[in-house]
Amino acid sequence: MQTTILYIGRDPEITIVMNRLLNARPEWKGICVCTDEEAILVFKKEAVDLVLLGNGINQECEQALRSELEAIKPDVKIIQHYGGGSGLLYGEIMSAL
């Protein structure tokens, strides 16, 4: 069974890299977006198991986004990911799951 991971970041270039990294593993389905609006639409349509918050999201936006996502699916795991190698990413995801 695939784990669906929603990555939300503000930098389009990093978002492309995250999409490649998340979808490189057959057990993961990565969906990567750059805006909160896109994130909410995806979150409502897909069975998301984990949300990764990337760099560029200020504290106010993060709190609003967390509140909105948790209102839709209260048990969703939301973690921050601000970079690092693919090994760090894998470790963060596996720890969260």
Secondary structure, 3 states (H helix, E strand, C coil): CCEEEEEECCCHHHHHHHHHHHHCCCCEEEEEECCHHHHHHHHHHCCCCEEEECCCCCHHHHHHHHHHHHHHCCCCEEEECCCCCHHHHHHHHHHHC
